């Protein structure tokens, strides 16, 4: 489990990076389905739940700008494609600070990929999040397959929780 600081009064409330990815993908899919917020009809994120295999899997592809900072480091910035979306990363020094849902998802994906590449955080060598940036197309794209748990809660509501897999 990778504990994170959720921040106060943010759009998302989960306290692990794995669950934060699940929240961010679901949130973007809901925004993309709203034609007033996604007038171009872009489908940059897709995901589906598999009860049998207990996973949440999908793909993403969204526009990203690249710049070279004054110190020579490469910076990638997600280009917003949704409009009039109410979103907040939260206040009080949250782990993830991006102010648009597209940039937020890029931040969470990059964070998880970095954790997966670290043998201390990922002693089992699991690779549930993949992604790459294509400078020619300006797209950051990849896929994910997160382990999840499913339960029926009170009133018959399905409760889905991202299962922790990183330390």
PyMOL commands that place a pseudoatom at each C-alpha (Angstrom):
pseudoatom trace, name=CA, resn=UNK, resi=1, chain=A, elem=C, hetatm=0, pos=[0.000, 0.000, 0.000]
pseudoatom trace, name=CA, resn=UNK, resi=2, chain=A, elem=C, hetatm=0, pos=[1.352, 3.398, -0.947]
pseudoatom trace, name=CA, resn=UNK, resi=3, chain=A, elem=C, hetatm=0, pos=[-0.121, 5.817, 1.568]
pseudoatom trace, name=CA, resn=UNK, resi=4, chain=A, elem=C, hetatm=0, pos=[-0.654, 9.338, 0.289]
pseudoatom trace, name=CA, resn=UNK, resi=5, chain=A, elem=C, hetatm=0, pos=[-1.833, 12.604, 1.778]
pseudoatom trace, name=CA, resn=UNK, resi=6, chain=A, elem=C, hetatm=0, pos=[-5.330, 13.101, 0.362]
pseudoatom trace, name=CA, resn=UNK, resi=7, chain=A, elem=C, hetatm=0, pos=[-5.642, 16.811, 1.136]
pseudoatom trace, name=CA, resn=UNK, resi=8, chain=A, elem=C, hetatm=0, pos=[-8.739, 18.462, 2.528]
pseudoatom trace, name=CA, resn=UNK, resi=9, chain=A, elem=C, hetatm=0, pos=[-11.893, 19.199, 0.518]
pseudoatom trace, name=CA, resn=UNK, resi=10, chain=A, elem=C, hetatm=0, pos=[-10.519, 17.589, -2.631]
pseudoatom trace, name=CA, resn=UNK, resi=11, chain=A, elem=C, hetatm=0, pos=[-12.491, 15.835, -5.344]
pseudoatom trace, name=CA, resn=UNK, resi=12, chain=A, elem=C, hetatm=0, pos=[-10.991, 12.473, -4.348]
pseudoatom trace, name=CA, resn=UNK, resi=13, chain=A, elem=C, hetatm=0, pos=[-10.860, 11.028, -0.841]
pseudoatom trace, name=CA, resn=UNK, resi=14, chain=A, elem=C, hetatm=0, pos=[-8.898, 7.769, -0.953]
pseudoatom trace, name=CA, resn=UNK, resi=15, chain=A, elem=C, hetatm=0, pos=[-5.696, 7.514, 1.059]
pseudoatom trace, name=CA, resn=UNK, resi=16, chain=A, elem=C, hetatm=0, pos=[-3.654, 5.158, -1.166]
pseudoatom trace, name=CA, resn=UNK, resi=17, chain=A, elem=C, hetatm=0, pos=[-2.112, 5.786, -4.572]
pseudoatom trace, name=CA, resn=UNK, resi=18, chain=A, elem=C, hetatm=0, pos=[-3.670, 2.610, -5.957]
pseudoatom trace, name=CA, resn=UNK, resi=19, chain=A, elem=C, hetatm=0, pos=[-7.180, 3.742, -4.977]
pseudoatom trace, name=CA, resn=UNK, resi=20, chain=A, elem=C, hetatm=0, pos=[-6.451, 7.246, -6.219]
pseudoatom trace, name=CA, resn=UNK, resi=21, chain=A, elem=C, hetatm=0, pos=[-5.826, 5.849, -9.712]
pseudoatom trace, name=CA, resn=UNK, resi=22, chain=A, elem=C, hetatm=0, pos=[-9.178, 4.064, -9.629]
pseudoatom trace, name=CA, resn=UNK, resi=23, chain=A, elem=C, hetatm=0, pos=[-10.909, 7.294, -8.558]
pseudoatom trace, name=CA, resn=UNK, resi=24, chain=A, elem=C, hetatm=0, pos=[-9.149, 9.434, -11.181]
pseudoatom trace, name=CA, resn=UNK, resi=25, chain=A, elem=C, hetatm=0, pos=[-9.920, 7.088, -14.074]
pseudoatom trace, name=CA, resn=UNK, resi=26, chain=A, elem=C, hetatm=0, pos=[-13.592, 6.726, -13.073]
pseudoatom trace, name=CA, resn=UNK, resi=27, chain=A, elem=C, hetatm=0, pos=[-13.893, 10.498, -12.637]
pseudoatom trace, name=CA, resn=UNK, resi=28, chain=A, elem=C, hetatm=0, pos=[-12.413, 11.209, -16.080]
pseudoatom trace, name=CA, resn=UNK, resi=29, chain=A, elem=C, hetatm=0, pos=[-14.666, 8.623, -17.716]
pseudoatom trace, name=CA, resn=UNK, resi=30, chain=A, elem=C, hetatm=0, pos=[-17.731, 10.251, -16.161]
pseudoatom trace, name=CA, resn=UNK, resi=31, chain=A, elem=C, hetatm=0, pos=[-16.601, 13.705, -17.343]
pseudoatom trace, name=CA, resn=UNK, resi=32, chain=A, elem=C, hetatm=0, pos=[-15.878, 12.406, -20.850]
pseudoatom trace, name=CA, resn=UNK, resi=33, chain=A, elem=C, hetatm=0, pos=[-19.413, 10.980, -21.049]
pseudoatom trace, name=CA, resn=UNK, resi=34, chain=A, elem=C, hetatm=0, pos=[-20.889, 14.455, -20.426]
pseudoatom trace, name=CA, resn=UNK, resi=35, chain=A, elem=C, hetatm=0, pos=[-21.070, 16.248, -23.798]
pseudoatom trace, name=CA, resn=UNK, resi=36, chain=A, elem=C, hetatm=0, pos=[-21.162, 19.672, -22.125]
pseudoatom trace, name=CA, resn=UNK, resi=37, chain=A, elem=C, hetatm=0, pos=[-17.779, 18.950, -20.515]
pseudoatom trace, name=CA, resn=UNK, resi=38, chain=A, elem=C, hetatm=0, pos=[-16.414, 17.006, -23.476]
pseudoatom trace, name=CA, resn=UNK, resi=39, chain=A, elem=C, hetatm=0, pos=[-17.810, 18.759, -26.562]
pseudoatom trace, name=CA, resn=UNK, resi=40, chain=A, elem=C, hetatm=0, pos=[-15.221, 17.160, -28.869]
pseudoatom trace, name=CA, resn=UNK, resi=41, chain=A, elem=C, hetatm=0, pos=[-16.215, 13.660, -27.761]
pseudoatom trace, name=CA, resn=UNK, resi=42, chain=A, elem=C, hetatm=0, pos=[-12.657, 12.690, -26.875]
pseudoatom trace, name=CA, resn=UNK, resi=43, chain=A, elem=C, hetatm=0, pos=[-12.397, 9.260, -25.258]
pseudoatom trace, name=CA, resn=UNK, resi=44, chain=A, elem=C, hetatm=0, pos=[-8.982, 9.451, -23.657]
pseudoatom trace, name=CA, resn=UNK, resi=45, chain=A, elem=C, hetatm=0, pos=[-9.583, 7.036, -20.805]
pseudoatom trace, name=CA, resn=UNK, resi=46, chain=A, elem=C, hetatm=0, pos=[-11.358, 3.722, -20.671]
pseudoatom trace, name=CA, resn=UNK, resi=47, chain=A, elem=C, hetatm=0, pos=[-11.694, 1.224, -17.887]
pseudoatom trace, name=CA, resn=UNK, resi=48, chain=A, elem=C, hetatm=0, pos=[-13.756, -1.773, -16.935]
pseudoatom trace, name=CA, resn=UNK, resi=49, chain=A, elem=C, hetatm=0, pos=[-14.225, -3.943, -13.891]
pseudoatom trace, name=CA, resn=UNK, resi=50, chain=A, elem=C, hetatm=0, pos=[-13.756, -7.700, -14.092]
pseudoatom trace, name=CA, resn=UNK, resi=51, chain=A, elem=C, hetatm=0, pos=[-15.493, -9.426, -11.181]
pseudoatom trace, name=CA, resn=UNK, resi=52, chain=A, elem=C, hetatm=0, pos=[-14.128, -12.849, -12.067]
pseudoatom trace, name=CA, resn=UNK, resi=53, chain=A, elem=C, hetatm=0, pos=[-10.486, -11.769, -12.125]
pseudoatom trace, name=CA, resn=UNK, resi=54, chain=A, elem=C, hetatm=0, pos=[-10.974, -9.051, -9.490]
pseudoatom trace, name=CA, resn=UNK, resi=55, chain=A, elem=C, hetatm=0, pos=[-9.360, -6.304, -11.560]
pseudoatom trace, name=CA, resn=UNK, resi=56, chain=A, elem=C, hetatm=0, pos=[-9.988, -2.830, -12.907]
pseudoatom trace, name=CA, resn=UNK, resi=57, chain=A, elem=C, hetatm=0, pos=[-8.278, -2.609, -16.300]
pseudoatom trace, name=CA, resn=UNK, resi=58, chain=A, elem=C, hetatm=0, pos=[-8.139, -0.089, -19.071]
pseudoatom trace, name=CA, resn=UNK, resi=59, chain=A, elem=C, hetatm=0, pos=[-6.193, 2.177, -21.341]
pseudoatom trace, name=CA, resn=UNK, resi=60, chain=A, elem=C, hetatm=0, pos=[-5.469, 5.871, -21.603]
pseudoatom trace, name=CA, resn=UNK, resi=61, chain=A, elem=C, hetatm=0, pos=[-4.242, 8.213, -24.295]
pseudoatom trace, name=CA, resn=UNK, resi=62, chain=A, elem=C, hetatm=0, pos=[-4.232, 11.946, -23.808]
pseudoatom trace, name=CA, resn=UNK, resi=63, chain=A, elem=C, hetatm=0, pos=[-2.414, 14.978, -25.190]
pseudoatom trace, name=CA, resn=UNK, resi=64, chain=A, elem=C, hetatm=0, pos=[0.709, 16.071, -23.365]
pseudoatom trace, name=CA, resn=UNK, resi=65, chain=A, elem=C, hetatm=0, pos=[3.007, 18.998, -24.002]
pseudoatom trace, name=CA, resn=UNK, resi=66, chain=A, elem=C, hetatm=0, pos=[6.761, 18.661, -23.569]
pseudoatom trace, name=CA, resn=UNK, resi=67, chain=A, elem=C, hetatm=0, pos=[9.205, 21.357, -22.522]
pseudoatom trace, name=CA, resn=UNK, resi=68, chain=A, elem=C, hetatm=0, pos=[12.840, 21.548, -21.502]
pseudoatom trace, name=CA, resn=UNK, resi=69, chain=A, elem=C, hetatm=0, pos=[13.332, 23.372, -18.200]
pseudoatom trace, name=CA, resn=UNK, resi=70, chain=A, elem=C, hetatm=0, pos=[16.189, 25.788, -17.620]
pseudoatom trace, name=CA, resn=UNK, resi=71, chain=A, elem=C, hetatm=0, pos=[18.084, 23.048, -15.744]
pseudoatom trace, name=CA, resn=UNK, resi=72, chain=A, elem=C, hetatm=0, pos=[17.739, 20.698, -18.739]
pseudoatom trace, name=CA, resn=UNK, resi=73, chain=A, elem=C, hetatm=0, pos=[15.111, 18.422, -17.262]
pseudoatom trace, name=CA, resn=UNK, resi=74, chain=A, elem=C, hetatm=0, pos=[12.258, 17.258, -19.471]
pseudoatom trace, name=CA, resn=UNK, resi=75, chain=A, elem=C, hetatm=0, pos=[8.796, 18.302, -18.289]
pseudoatom trace, name=CA, resn=UNK, resi=76, chain=A, elem=C, hetatm=0, pos=[5.538, 16.765, -19.465]
pseudoatom trace, name=CA, resn=UNK, resi=77, chain=A, elem=C, hetatm=0, pos=[2.286, 18.629, -18.927]
pseudoatom trace, name=CA, resn=UNK, resi=78, chain=A, elem=C, hetatm=0, pos=[-1.111, 17.158, -19.675]
pseudoatom trace, name=CA, resn=UNK, resi=79, chain=A, elem=C, hetatm=0, pos=[-3.135, 19.332, -22.028]
pseudoatom trace, name=CA, resn=UNK, resi=80, chain=A, elem=C, hetatm=0, pos=[-6.708, 19.740, -20.753]
pseudoatom trace, name=CA, resn=UNK, resi=81, chain=A, elem=C, hetatm=0, pos=[-9.376, 18.584, -23.201]
pseudoatom trace, name=CA, resn=UNK, resi=82, chain=A, elem=C, hetatm=0, pos=[-12.385, 18.802, -20.889]
pseudoatom trace, name=CA, resn=UNK, resi=83, chain=A, elem=C, hetatm=0, pos=[-14.129, 22.068, -20.060]
pseudoatom trace, name=CA, resn=UNK, resi=84, chain=A, elem=C, hetatm=0, pos=[-16.085, 23.420, -17.096]
pseudoatom trace, name=CA, resn=UNK, resi=85, chain=A, elem=C, hetatm=0, pos=[-15.110, 20.497, -14.868]
pseudoatom trace, name=CA, resn=UNK, resi=86, chain=A, elem=C, hetatm=0, pos=[-15.367, 21.081, -11.132]
pseudoatom trace, name=CA, resn=UNK, resi=87, chain=A, elem=C, hetatm=0, pos=[-12.170, 19.578, -9.733]
pseudoatom trace, name=CA, resn=UNK, resi=88, chain=A, elem=C, hetatm=0, pos=[-9.825, 20.186, -6.806]
pseudoatom trace, name=CA, resn=UNK, resi=89, chain=A, elem=C, hetatm=0, pos=[-6.682, 18.341, -5.700]
pseudoatom trace, name=CA, resn=UNK, resi=90, chain=A, elem=C, hetatm=0, pos=[-7.433, 19.413, -2.133]
pseudoatom trace, name=CA, resn=UNK, resi=91, chain=A, elem=C, hetatm=0, pos=[-5.673, 21.733, 0.253]
pseudoatom trace, name=CA, resn=UNK, resi=92, chain=A, elem=C, hetatm=0, pos=[-3.131, 21.231, 3.023]
pseudoatom trace, name=CA, resn=UNK, resi=93, chain=A, elem=C, hetatm=0, pos=[-0.185, 19.798, 1.054]
pseudoatom trace, name=CA, resn=UNK, resi=94, chain=A, elem=C, hetatm=0, pos=[-1.747, 16.785, -0.689]
pseudoatom trace, name=CA, resn=UNK, resi=95, chain=A, elem=C, hetatm=0, pos=[0.579, 14.286, -2.376]
pseudoatom trace, name=CA, resn=UNK, resi=96, chain=A, elem=C, hetatm=0, pos=[-0.887, 15.056, -5.819]
pseudoatom trace, name=CA, resn=UNK, resi=97, chain=A, elem=C, hetatm=0, pos=[-1.307, 18.729, -6.659]
pseudoatom trace, name=CA, resn=UNK, resi=98, chain=A, elem=C, hetatm=0, pos=[-2.320, 19.016, -10.322]
pseudoatom trace, name=CA, resn=UNK, resi=99, chain=A, elem=C, hetatm=0, pos=[-5.334, 21.266, -10.818]
pseudoatom trace, name=CA, resn=UNK, resi=100, chain=A, elem=C, hetatm=0, pos=[-6.951, 19.663, -13.871]
pseudoatom trace, name=CA, resn=UNK, resi=101, chain=A, elem=C, hetatm=0, pos=[-8.210, 16.069, -13.972]
pseudoatom trace, name=CA, resn=UNK, resi=102, chain=A, elem=C, hetatm=0, pos=[-6.054, 15.289, -17.011]
pseudoatom trace, name=CA, resn=UNK, resi=103, chain=A, elem=C, hetatm=0, pos=[-2.862, 16.523, -15.321]
pseudoatom trace, name=CA, resn=UNK, resi=104, chain=A, elem=C, hetatm=0, pos=[-3.880, 14.832, -12.086]
pseudoatom trace, name=CA, resn=UNK, resi=105, chain=A, elem=C, hetatm=0, pos=[-4.229, 11.471, -13.820]
pseudoatom trace, name=CA, resn=UNK, resi=106, chain=A, elem=C, hetatm=0, pos=[-0.809, 11.911, -15.451]
pseudoatom trace, name=CA, resn=UNK, resi=107, chain=A, elem=C, hetatm=0, pos=[0.667, 12.696, -12.031]
pseudoatom trace, name=CA, resn=UNK, resi=108, chain=A, elem=C, hetatm=0, pos=[-0.880, 9.594, -10.411]
pseudoatom trace, name=CA, resn=UNK, resi=109, chain=A, elem=C, hetatm=0, pos=[0.129, 7.324, -13.310]
pseudoatom trace, name=CA, resn=UNK, resi=110, chain=A, elem=C, hetatm=0, pos=[3.714, 8.619, -13.254]
pseudoatom trace, name=CA, resn=UNK, resi=111, chain=A, elem=C, hetatm=0, pos=[3.868, 8.255, -9.465]
pseudoatom trace, name=CA, resn=UNK, resi=112, chain=A, elem=C, hetatm=0, pos=[2.718, 4.618, -9.639]
pseudoatom trace, name=CA, resn=UNK, resi=113, chain=A, elem=C, hetatm=0, pos=[5.113, 3.816, -12.487]
pseudoatom trace, name=CA, resn=UNK, resi=114, chain=A, elem=C, hetatm=0, pos=[8.003, 5.246, -10.460]
pseudoatom trace, name=CA, resn=UNK, resi=115, chain=A, elem=C, hetatm=0, pos=[6.963, 3.156, -7.440]
pseudoatom trace, name=CA, resn=UNK, resi=116, chain=A, elem=C, hetatm=0, pos=[6.701, 0.028, -9.609]
pseudoatom trace, name=CA, resn=UNK, resi=117, chain=A, elem=C, hetatm=0, pos=[10.251, 0.634, -10.903]
pseudoatom trace, name=CA, resn=UNK, resi=118, chain=A, elem=C, hetatm=0, pos=[11.606, 0.845, -7.338]
pseudoatom trace, name=CA, resn=UNK, resi=119, chain=A, elem=C, hetatm=0, pos=[12.491, -2.571, -5.875]
pseudoatom trace, name=CA, resn=UNK, resi=120, chain=A, elem=C, hetatm=0, pos=[11.943, -1.303, -2.327]
pseudoatom trace, name=CA, resn=UNK, resi=121, chain=A, elem=C, hetatm=0, pos=[8.388, -0.207, -3.124]
pseudoatom trace, name=CA, resn=UNK, resi=122, chain=A, elem=C, hetatm=0, pos=[7.767, -3.165, -5.417]
pseudoatom trace, name=CA, resn=UNK, resi=123, chain=A, elem=C, hetatm=0, pos=[9.734, -6.181, -4.108]
pseudoatom trace, name=CA, resn=UNK, resi=124, chain=A, elem=C, hetatm=0, pos=[7.602, -8.580, -6.213]
pseudoatom trace, name=CA, resn=UNK, resi=125, chain=A, elem=C, hetatm=0, pos=[8.381, -6.757, -9.473]
pseudoatom trace, name=CA, resn=UNK, resi=126, chain=A, elem=C, hetatm=0, pos=[4.717, -6.211, -10.354]
pseudoatom trace, name=CA, resn=UNK, resi=127, chain=A, elem=C, hetatm=0, pos=[3.921, -4.078, -13.395]
pseudoatom trace, name=CA, resn=UNK, resi=128, chain=A, elem=C, hetatm=0, pos=[0.250, -3.092, -13.323]
pseudoatom trace, name=CA, resn=UNK, resi=129, chain=A, elem=C, hetatm=0, pos=[0.669, 0.374, -14.864]
pseudoatom trace, name=CA, resn=UNK, resi=130, chain=A, elem=C, hetatm=0, pos=[2.381, 0.958, -18.195]
pseudoatom trace, name=CA, resn=UNK, resi=131, chain=A, elem=C, hetatm=0, pos=[2.834, 4.130, -20.154]
pseudoatom trace, name=CA, resn=UNK, resi=132, chain=A, elem=C, hetatm=0, pos=[4.976, 6.053, -22.541]
pseudoatom trace, name=CA, resn=UNK, resi=133, chain=A, elem=C, hetatm=0, pos=[5.200, 9.462, -24.131]
pseudoatom trace, name=CA, resn=UNK, resi=134, chain=A, elem=C, hetatm=0, pos=[5.447, 9.828, -27.906]
pseudoatom trace, name=CA, resn=UNK, resi=135, chain=A, elem=C, hetatm=0, pos=[7.040, 13.192, -28.694]
pseudoatom trace, name=CA, resn=UNK, resi=136, chain=A, elem=C, hetatm=0, pos=[5.973, 12.968, -32.349]
pseudoatom trace, name=CA, resn=UNK, resi=137, chain=A, elem=C, hetatm=0, pos=[2.259, 12.563, -31.627]
pseudoatom trace, name=CA, resn=UNK, resi=138, chain=A, elem=C, hetatm=0, pos=[2.278, 14.478, -28.322]
pseudoatom trace, name=CA, resn=UNK, resi=139, chain=A, elem=C, hetatm=0, pos=[0.406, 11.642, -26.614]
pseudoatom trace, name=CA, resn=UNK, resi=140, chain=A, elem=C, hetatm=0, pos=[1.009, 9.946, -23.295]
pseudoatom trace, name=CA, resn=UNK, resi=141, chain=A, elem=C, hetatm=0, pos=[-0.582, 6.517, -23.500]
pseudoatom trace, name=CA, resn=UNK, resi=142, chain=A, elem=C, hetatm=0, pos=[-0.605, 3.163, -21.811]
pseudoatom trace, name=CA, resn=UNK, resi=143, chain=A, elem=C, hetatm=0, pos=[-2.666, 0.777, -19.791]
pseudoatom trace, name=CA, resn=UNK, resi=144, chain=A, elem=C, hetatm=0, pos=[-3.378, -0.458, -16.302]
pseudoatom trace, name=CA, resn=UNK, resi=145, chain=A, elem=C, hetatm=0, pos=[-4.749, -3.522, -14.569]
pseudoatom trace, name=CA, resn=UNK, resi=146, chain=A, elem=C, hetatm=0, pos=[-5.253, -2.943, -10.873]
pseudoatom trace, name=CA, resn=UNK, resi=147, chain=A, elem=C, hetatm=0, pos=[-6.198, -5.695, -8.448]
pseudoatom trace, name=CA, resn=UNK, resi=148, chain=A, elem=C, hetatm=0, pos=[-9.483, -4.864, -6.715]
pseudoatom trace, name=CA, resn=UNK, resi=149, chain=A, elem=C, hetatm=0, pos=[-11.809, -6.270, -4.110]
pseudoatom trace, name=CA, resn=UNK, resi=150, chain=A, elem=C, hetatm=0, pos=[-15.561, -6.311, -4.606]
pseudoatom trace, name=CA, resn=UNK, resi=151, chain=A, elem=C, hetatm=0, pos=[-18.214, -6.560, -1.904]
pseudoatom trace, name=CA, resn=UNK, resi=152, chain=A, elem=C, hetatm=0, pos=[-21.919, -5.987, -1.523]
pseudoatom trace, name=CA, resn=UNK, resi=153, chain=A, elem=C, hetatm=0, pos=[-22.483, -3.267, 1.005]
pseudoatom trace, name=CA, resn=UNK, resi=154, chain=A, elem=C, hetatm=0, pos=[-25.573, -2.157, 2.831]
pseudoatom trace, name=CA, resn=UNK, resi=155, chain=A, elem=C, hetatm=0, pos=[-28.601, -1.718, 0.648]
pseudoatom trace, name=CA, resn=UNK, resi=156, chain=A, elem=C, hetatm=0, pos=[-27.088, -3.945, -2.038]
pseudoatom trace, name=CA, resn=UNK, resi=157, chain=A, elem=C, hetatm=0, pos=[-24.565, -1.316, -3.187]
pseudoatom trace, name=CA, resn=UNK, resi=158, chain=A, elem=C, hetatm=0, pos=[-21.456, -2.677, -4.833]
pseudoatom trace, name=CA, resn=UNK, resi=159, chain=A, elem=C, hetatm=0, pos=[-18.300, -1.537, -3.061]
pseudoatom trace, name=CA, resn=UNK, resi=160, chain=A, elem=C, hetatm=0, pos=[-15.095, -1.561, -5.082]
pseudoatom trace, name=CA, resn=UNK, resi=161, chain=A, elem=C, hetatm=0, pos=[-11.705, -1.027, -3.498]
pseudoatom trace, name=CA, resn=UNK, resi=162, chain=A, elem=C, hetatm=0, pos=[-8.311, -0.952, -5.181]
pseudoatom trace, name=CA, resn=UNK, resi=163, chain=A, elem=C, hetatm=0, pos=[-6.163, -3.602, -3.522]
pseudoatom trace, name=CA, resn=UNK, resi=164, chain=A, elem=C, hetatm=0, pos=[-2.754, -2.373, -2.391]
pseudoatom trace, name=CA, resn=UNK, resi=165, chain=A, elem=C, hetatm=0, pos=[0.201, -3.980, -4.158]
pseudoatom trace, name=CA, resn=UNK, resi=166, chain=A, elem=C, hetatm=0, pos=[3.074, -1.570, -3.518]
pseudoatom trace, name=CA, resn=UNK, resi=167, chain=A, elem=C, hetatm=0, pos=[4.968, -0.822, -0.327]
for i in range(1, 167): cmd.bond("trace and resi %d" % i, "trace and resi %d" % (i + 1))
show_as sticks, trace
zoom trace
